[in-house]
Amino acid sequence: MKSDIEIAQEAKMLPINEITNRLGIPEDFVENYGKYKAKLTLDLLDYIKDRPQGKYVVVTAITPTPLGEGKTTTCIGLGQAMGRLGMSVINTIRQPSLGPVFGIKGGAAGGGYAQCVPMEDFNLHFTGDTHAVALAHNLLAAFLDASLLHGNPLNIDPLTITWPRVVDVSDRALRKVVIGLGGSENGIPRETGFDIAVASEVMAVLALTTGLKDLRERLGRIVVGYTHDGKAVTAEDLRCAGAMAVLLKDAIKPNVIQTLENTPVFVHAGPFANIAHGNSSILADMMATRLADYTITEAGFGADIGAEKFFNIKTRYSGLKPSCAVLVATIRALKMHGGAVKVVPGKPLDKEALSKENMEALDKGCENLDKQIENVLLHGVPVVVALNHFPTDSDKEIQFVLDRAMKAGASAAVVSRVWAEGGAGGIDLAKAVVKVCESEPSNFKFLYDLDLPIKDKIETIATKIYGADGVTYTPLAERQIRRYTRLGFGNLPICMAKTHLSLSADPNLKGRPRGFTVNVREVRASMGAGFLYPLLGEMRTMPGLPSDPAGAHMDIDEKGRITGLF
């Protein structure tokens, strides 16, 4: 089998204007970035506003493992399969962060014969949206420190500042830094740090906004710290929000590329799922659902993280109603959750243990599948389980997982072979999704009401979605919750920041943990994005590079051909 990048570089792409023409998008709404990618102007929303909305399908997964479950691959492959069935379909996905691309994960365009292209552009700078987000974020940080230096007219308490700087590189050495050293000309010395760019609230704002006016207002509401008498200080107070919006005037426009089989893909925004809400933009979905019969979007990591935030944050602001969820699983990951093998990132896998039939471990690991199906059903959305096929899967194991999924409440469970076969390997999955969307009405509902107290919302997610016995809070988190309640921030949705490797906040607890509690270390207010995000356990907002980073294997030849990119 060829590598992903070799397959992508052999793709027969169509000019992007041919892709947009097929969708009925007039050229006046298309801004080309070269031959194979473009942006869509927001005026398109008015042009298509009276069209009926198509079906809206979210792709999620079991609790991820370092093996990778193929969620993006399944998402893209499902779009390709629907295209083969003659359906009007659009995939909507996030742009990856350069941190993981050059770190441990590699590319994020899908895999095998289910990818979006141009794969190199998608995984690297693309159209510059993430750079614009980072610049807007850091401009606000510069305005903040300049205000402190020039007499602190807003009476900001430096010890309450919550606005770090960002860079789109995994760099653990920047997690905690001291700035302003070297004399008064260099600013006021204080401790701060760096987050990765996709953890920026500006990225979350970009993903959740519904238009330029809304973007400007959200940026103005961003809270960067508090005054000595306890009042919130915003980007509007610092007179920076307008300039931030100017920097994002092009980034707000969704991007369009294509799959290996020339079906359209809208790529927009890239908030992390274990830190932010982990979904592509509302604007892309608003366009896609009016342009196609089926919109296939993806929520980051497992159903306890990205899908929960999709249901309770993204759809609250978009008003779009999901028709169906596709939950991706692999037999090898389920066996890992059942204790068959311990997988450590960066270390060689025990391939023999992974390929060997192990019904006991599979049975135990399927408890995670059971719980993630339950998590989707808690929101009233029907579930189709996609079992991502590997050559080492035995017929007995396959049938066991399919039967287990149906017993747990899935509306359908099918084998997906899109990695090896492209859209042809996803025909059964596509037919199952169409059947469920057409025959089983979604009874979508939110998990919690916004008017509940902050702690009640946190505890609802922890107990119902994670399966925790309860929640504890550090003194810092207690103080922050009291502050947000006093300031009127308590009626926002909750965006939990926790490990993606476990249903709990402990990455070492696999399968379906029981008898655990989660500890809220800190609660941050993202007033521009419109959510509060508690940090659970040892969750970090700046990753680090592994001992053998993916970037070490990348290169470019004299003809400009990139190698080693996944």
C-alpha positions in Angstrom: 0.0 0.0 0.0 1.3 3.4 -0.9 1.7 6.1 1.7 -1.0 8.7 2.2 1.1 11.5 0.6 1.9 9.3 -2.4 -1.8 8.5 -3.0 -2.6 12.2 -2.6 0.1 13.3 -5.0 -1.3 11.0 -7.7 -4.8 12.4 -7.4 -6.5 13.7 -10.5 -7.9 17.0 -9.0 -10.5 19.1 -10.8 -10.1 22.9 -10.9 -11.8 24.2 -7.8 -14.2 26.3 -9.9 -15.6 23.1 -11.4 -16.3 21.8 -7.8 -18.1 25.1 -6.9 -20.0 25.2 -10.2 -21.4 21.7 -9.5 -22.8 23.1 -6.2 -24.5 25.9 -8.0 -22.2 28.6 -6.5 -21.9 31.6 -8.8 -18.3 32.7 -9.4 -19.0 36.1 -7.7 -19.0 34.2 -4.4 -15.7 32.3 -5.0 -12.2 33.7 -4.3 -9.6 31.5 -5.7 -6.3 30.7 -3.8 -4.5 29.0 -6.7 -6.1 26.4 -8.9 -7.3 23.8 -6.4 -8.5 25.8 -3.4 -10.8 28.8 -2.8 -12.7 30.8 -0.2 -16.4 31.4 -0.2 -17.6 34.9 0.6 -20.3 35.4 3.2 -22.6 37.0 0.7 -23.3 33.4 -0.4 -25.4 32.9 2.7 -28.0 35.5 1.5 -28.0 34.0 -1.9 -28.9 30.5 -0.6 -31.0 31.5 2.5 -34.3 30.3 1.0 -33.1 26.8 0.0 -34.2 23.9 2.1 -31.8 22.4 4.6 -30.3 19.1 3.9 -29.5 16.2 6.3 -26.8 17.0 8.9 -24.6 14.1 9.9 -21.9 14.2 12.6 -19.0 11.7 12.6 -17.6 10.8 16.1 -15.8 7.8 17.6 -15.1 5.6 20.6 -12.4 6.9 23.0 -9.3 7.4 20.8 -6.1 5.4 21.2 -2.6 6.3 19.9 -3.3 3.8 17.1 -5.8 6.1 15.4 -9.4 5.1 14.8 -9.7 6.6 11.3 -12.5 9.1 12.1 -11.5 11.7 9.4 -10.8 8.8 7.0 -14.3 7.5 7.6 -15.8 11.0 7.4 -14.2 11.7 4.0 -14.9 8.1 2.8 -18.5 8.5 3.6 -18.7 11.7 1.6 -17.0 9.9 -1.4 -19.4 6.9 -1.0 -22.5 9.2 -1.1 -21.0 10.9 -4.2 -20.9 7.4 -5.8 -24.5 6.9 -5.0 -25.3 10.1 -6.9 -26.1 12.2 -3.9 -25.4 15.9 -3.4 -22.9 15.8 -0.5 -20.4 18.2 1.2 -17.9 17.3 3.9 -17.1 20.0 6.5 -14.0 19.5 8.6 -11.4 21.4 10.6 -8.0 22.6 9.4 -5.3 20.8 11.5 -2.9 22.5 13.8 0.7 22.6 12.7 1.7 21.5 16.2 0.4 17.9 15.8 1.3 17.8 12.1 5.0 18.3 13.0 4.6 16.5 16.3 3.2 13.0 16.9 0.0 12.8 14.9 1.1 13.8 11.4 -1.4 14.8 8.7 -5.1 15.1 9.2 -6.6 14.9 5.7 -7.9 11.4 6.1 -6.0 8.4 4.9 -5.4 5.9 2.2 -8.0 6.3 -0.6 -10.3 8.5 1.6 -8.5 11.9 1.7 -9.1 15.5 0.9 -6.6 17.2 -1.5 -4.4 19.1 -2.0 -3.2 17.2 1.0 0.1 19.2 1.5 -1.7 22.6 1.4 -4.4 21.3 3.8 -1.9 20.1 6.4 0.4 23.1 6.2 -0.3 26.9 5.8 -3.4 26.4 3.6 -5.0 29.9 3.2 -3.4 31.4 6.3 -6.4 31.3 8.6 -4.5 29.9 11.6 -1.8 32.5 11.2 -4.5 35.3 11.1 -6.0 33.8 14.3 -2.6 33.8 16.1 -1.8 37.3 15.0 -5.2 38.7 16.2 -4.7 36.9 19.5 -1.1 38.2 20.0 -2.1 41.7 19.0 -4.5 41.7 21.9 -1.7 40.5 24.2 0.5 43.3 23.0 -2.3 45.9 23.6 -2.8 44.5 27.1 0.9 44.8 28.0 1.1 48.2 26.4 -1.8 49.4 28.6 0.0 48.1 31.7 3.1 50.0 30.8 1.4 53.3 29.9 0.0 54.0 33.3 -2.5 51.1 33.5 -5.6 53.3 32.9 -8.0 50.4 33.2 -6.7 49.6 36.7 -5.9 46.0 35.6 -4.7 43.6 38.3 -1.7 41.9 36.7 -2.2 38.8 38.9 -5.6 38.2 37.3 -4.6 38.3 33.6 -5.8 35.2 31.8 -4.7 36.1 28.2 -1.5 34.3 27.2 0.3 34.4 23.8 0.0 31.7 21.2 2.1 30.0 18.6 1.1 27.1 16.3 4.0 24.8 17.4 4.1 22.2 20.1 6.6 23.8 22.4 6.5 22.8 26.0 9.3 25.2 26.9 6.9 28.1 26.4 4.2 26.9 28.8 5.4 29.2 31.5 7.5 32.3 30.7 8.4 35.6 32.3 8.1 38.7 30.0 9.1 42.4 30.4 12.6 41.7 31.6 15.5 44.1 30.8 14.3 47.4 32.1 11.2 49.7 31.9 11.4 50.1 28.1 10.6 46.4 27.7 7.3 46.5 29.6 6.1 45.4 33.1 7.7 42.1 34.2 5.1 39.4 34.9 4.6 35.7 34.5 2.6 34.4 31.6 2.9 31.7 29.0 2.0 30.4 25.5 -0.9 28.2 24.4 -1.0 26.5 21.0 -2.8 28.7 18.5 -5.7 26.4 18.0 -6.5 26.6 21.7 -6.9 30.4 21.4 -10.3 31.8 22.2 -10.0 33.7 18.9 -10.1 30.3 17.0 -13.1 29.3 19.0 -14.8 32.6 18.1 -14.0 32.0 14.4 -15.6 28.6 14.6 -18.7 29.7 16.4 -19.5 33.0 14.7 -22.4 33.4 12.3 -21.2 36.5 10.5 -18.9 39.5 10.4 -21.0 41.6 12.8 -21.3 38.7 15.2 -17.5 38.2 14.9 -16.8 41.8 15.8 -19.1 41.6 18.8 -17.7 38.3 20.1 -14.1 39.6 19.8 -15.1 42.7 21.9 -16.5 40.5 24.6 -13.2 38.5 25.2 -12.2 38.9 28.8 -8.4 39.2 29.4 -8.3 39.8 33.1 -9.9 41.8 35.9 -9.5 45.1 37.6 -8.3 45.6 41.2 -12.0 46.0 42.2 -13.1 42.8 40.4 -14.5 44.0 37.1 -13.9 42.2 33.9 -11.5 43.8 31.4 -12.4 43.1 27.7 -10.8 43.5 24.3 -13.3 46.2 23.7 -12.0 48.0 26.8 -8.5 47.8 25.4 -9.7 49.2 22.1 -8.3 46.2 20.2 -11.4 44.3 19.0 -11.8 46.3 15.8 -8.2 45.7 14.8 -8.6 42.0 15.6 -11.7 41.8 13.3 -9.7 43.5 10.5 -7.1 40.8 10.7 -9.8 38.1 10.4 -11.7 39.6 7.5 -10.5 36.9 5.1 -10.1 34.1 7.7 -13.9 34.3 8.4 -14.6 33.0 4.8 -14.8 29.2 4.6 -12.4 27.3 2.4 -13.3 24.7 -0.2 -11.2 21.9 -1.6 -12.1 18.3 -2.8 -11.7 14.7 -2.0 -9.7 12.1 -4.0 -13.0 11.4 -5.8 -13.8 15.1 -6.5 -16.6 15.6 -4.0 -16.5 19.0 -2.2 -14.9 19.6 1.2 -15.4 22.8 3.2 -12.5 23.4 5.6 -12.8 26.1 8.2 -11.4 26.8 11.6 -9.5 24.3 13.8 -10.3 24.5 17.6 -8.8 21.6 19.6 -11.4 19.2 20.9 -9.8 18.3 24.2 -9.3 22.1 25.0 -11.8 24.0 22.9 -15.0 22.6 21.3 -13.3 20.7 18.6 -15.6 21.3 15.6 -15.3 23.1 12.2 -17.1 26.3 11.7 -20.8 27.1 11.9 -20.5 29.2 8.8 -19.2 26.3 6.7 -22.1 24.1 8.0 -24.7 26.9 7.4 -23.5 27.1 3.8 -23.2 23.3 3.3 -26.6 22.4 4.6 -28.2 24.8 2.1 -26.1 23.7 -0.8 -26.2 19.9 -0.5 -28.7 17.1 0.4 -26.2 15.7 3.0 -23.6 17.5 5.1 -21.1 15.2 6.7 -19.2 17.0 9.5 -16.7 15.7 12.1 -16.4 16.2 15.8 -13.0 15.8 17.4 -11.9 12.8 19.4 -14.5 10.6 21.1 -18.3 11.1 21.6 -17.6 12.2 25.2 -15.6 15.2 23.9 -16.1 16.5 20.4 -19.6 15.2 19.9 -20.8 16.3 23.3 -19.5 19.8 22.5 -21.1 19.6 19.0 -24.5 18.9 20.5 -24.3 21.3 23.5 -22.3 24.2 22.2 -22.1 24.3 18.4 -25.7 23.5 17.7 -26.9 26.0 20.3 -25.3 28.8 18.3 -25.9 27.5 14.8 -29.6 26.4 15.3 -28.9 23.4 13.0 -30.4 20.1 14.0 -28.3 16.9 13.6 -30.1 14.1 11.7 -27.7 11.2 12.6 -24.3 10.4 14.2 -21.8 8.0 12.8 -19.6 6.4 15.5 -16.3 5.0 14.3 -14.6 2.1 16.0 -11.8 -0.4 15.3 -11.3 -3.9 16.6 -7.7 -3.2 17.5 -8.6 -0.2 19.6 -11.4 -2.0 21.4 -9.0 -4.8 22.2 -6.6 -2.2 23.6 -9.4 -0.8 25.7 -10.0 -4.3 26.9 -6.4 -4.7 28.1 -4.9 -6.8 25.3 -2.0 -4.5 24.8 -0.6 -1.4 26.3 0.1 1.3 23.7 2.6 4.0 24.5 3.0 6.8 22.0 6.4 6.8 20.4 7.1 3.1 21.3 6.8 0.1 18.9 3.5 -1.6 19.0 3.0 -5.3 19.9 1.7 -6.2 16.5 1.3 -9.8 17.3 -1.0 -9.0 20.3 -3.0 -6.6 18.1 -3.5 -9.1 15.3 -4.3 -12.1 17.4 -7.9 -12.9 17.9 -8.8 -12.1 21.6 -12.5 -12.3 22.3 -12.1 -11.7 26.0 -10.3 -8.4 25.5 -12.7 -7.4 22.7 -15.7 -8.1 25.0 -14.2 -6.0 27.8 -13.2 -3.2 25.4 -16.7 -3.0 23.9 -17.8 -1.5 27.1 -16.3 1.7 25.7 -18.4 1.3 22.6 -21.5 0.8 24.7 -20.9 4.0 26.6 -20.1 6.2 23.6 -23.3 4.9 21.8 -25.2 5.8 25.0 -23.6 9.3 25.0 -25.0 10.1 21.6 -28.4 8.6 22.4 -28.6 10.9 25.4 -29.1 13.7 22.9 -31.9 11.9 21.0 -29.8 11.4 17.9 -29.8 8.0 16.1 -26.4 6.2 15.8 -24.8 4.3 13.0 -21.6 2.4 14.0 -18.9 2.3 11.4 -16.4 -0.5 12.1 -13.2 0.6 10.3 -11.8 -2.6 8.9 -8.2 -3.8 9.2 -6.9 -6.9 7.5 -6.1 -8.6 10.8 -9.8 -8.4 11.9 -11.3 -11.9 12.1 -14.8 -12.7 10.9 -15.7 -13.7 14.4 -14.5 -10.4 15.9 -16.2 -8.4 13.3 -19.6 -10.0 13.8 -19.2 -9.7 17.6 -18.7 -5.9 17.4 -21.6 -5.4 14.9 -23.9 -7.4 17.2 -22.7 -5.6 20.3 -23.3 -2.2 18.7 -26.9 -3.1 17.8 -27.5 -4.5 21.3 -26.2 -1.2 22.7 -28.8 0.8 20.8 -27.2 1.6 17.4 -29.7 1.9 14.5 -27.2 0.2 12.2 -23.7 -1.2 12.3 -21.6 -1.8 9.2 -18.1 -2.5 8.1 -16.3 0.4 6.4 -13.3 -0.2 4.0 -12.8 3.3 2.8 -9.1 3.5 3.6 -8.3 0.7 1.2 -11.1 1.1 -1.3 -12.2 4.8 -1.2 -15.8 5.5 -1.7 -16.5 2.0 -3.0 -15.6 0.7 0.4 -18.2 2.9 2.1 -21.3 2.1 0.1 -22.8 0.0 2.8 -22.1 2.7 5.4 -23.6 5.4 3.1 -26.7 3.4 2.5 -27.1 2.8 6.2 -26.8 6.5 7.0 -29.3 7.5 4.3 -31.8 4.9 5.6 -31.5 6.1 9.2 -31.8 9.7 8.2 -34.9 9.1 6.1 -36.7 6.6 8.4 -35.7 7.6 11.9 -36.5 11.2 12.9 -34.0 12.8 15.1 -35.4 13.8 18.5 -32.4 16.0 19.2 -32.2 17.6 22.7 -29.6 19.3 24.7 -28.0 17.6 27.7 -28.6 20.5 30.1 -30.4 23.8 30.4 -28.3 27.0 30.3 -30.0 28.5 33.3 -28.6 25.7 35.6 -25.9 26.8 38.0 -22.3 26.4 36.7 -21.6 23.4 39.0 -24.8 21.6 38.0 -23.9 21.8 34.3 -20.3 20.6 35.0 -21.6 17.7 37.1 -24.3 16.7 34.5 -21.6 16.3 31.9 -19.2 14.4 34.3 -21.8 12.0 35.6 -24.0 11.4 32.5 -21.3 11.5 29.8 -18.1 10.4 31.5 -19.8 8.1 34.1 -18.2 9.7 37.0 -19.5 9.3 40.6 -19.0 13.0 41.2 -16.9 16.2 40.8 -14.4 17.9 43.2 -13.0 21.4 42.8 -9.8 23.1 43.8 -10.0 26.3 45.8 -9.1 28.2 42.7 -11.9 26.7 40.7 -14.3 27.5 43.5 -13.3 31.2 43.5 -13.5 31.4 39.7 -17.0 29.9 39.7 -18.1 32.4 42.4 -16.6 35.2 40.3 -18.3 34.2 37.1 -21.6 33.8 38.8 -21.3 37.3 40.3 -20.4 38.8 37.0 -23.4 37.2 35.2 -21.4 34.6 33.2 -23.2 31.6 34.6 -25.7 31.1 31.8 -23.1 29.9 29.3 -22.6 26.3 28.0 -19.7 24.3 29.4 -16.7 23.3 27.3 -14.8 20.7 29.4 -11.0 20.5 28.8 -9.8 17.0 29.6 -7.7 14.1 28.2 -9.1 12.5 25.1 -7.6 9.1 26.0 -10.1 8.1 28.6 -13.8 8.7 29.5 -12.4 9.9 32.8 -9.8 12.7 33.3 -7.1 10.1 33.8 -5.6 8.9 30.5 -4.6 5.6 32.1 -8.2 4.5 32.7 -9.2 2.7 29.6 -12.5 1.1 28.5 -15.4 2.2 30.6 -14.0 3.3 33.9 -16.3 3.2 37.0 -16.0 4.4 40.5 -14.0 7.6 39.8 -14.4 11.3 40.4 -13.1 14.1 38.3 -11.3 17.1 39.7 -11.8 20.6 38.3 -8.4 22.3 38.6 -9.4 25.6 37.0 -12.4 27.3 35.2 -11.7 29.8 32.5 -14.2 32.2 30.9 -14.3 32.4 27.1 -16.8 35.2 26.8 -16.2 35.9 23.2 -16.6 32.2 22.2 -19.6 32.0 24.6 -18.6 29.2 27.0 -16.9 28.5 30.2 -14.2 25.8 30.1 -13.2 23.8 33.2 -9.8 22.2 33.1 -9.9 18.7 34.4 -6.9 16.9 35.9 -3.5 17.6 34.2 -4.9 19.0 31.0 -2.4 21.2 29.2 -3.2 23.9 26.6 0.3 23.7 25.0 1.5 20.3 23.8 5.1 19.2 23.5 7.1 17.4 20.8 7.9 13.7 21.2 11.4 12.3 21.0 10.9 11.5 17.3 8.6 14.2 15.9 6.9 13.7 12.6 8.6 16.8 11.3 12.0 15.0 11.5 10.8 12.8 8.6 9.6 15.6 6.3 11.6 17.1 3.4 11.3 18.7 0.0 13.2 17.9 -3.2 14.6 20.3 -5.8 11.3 20.2 -7.7 9.2 21.2 -4.7 7.8 17.7 -4.0 7.2 17.2 -0.3 8.0 13.8 1.3 7.3 12.3 4.7 4.0 14.2 5.3 2.2 11.2 6.8 
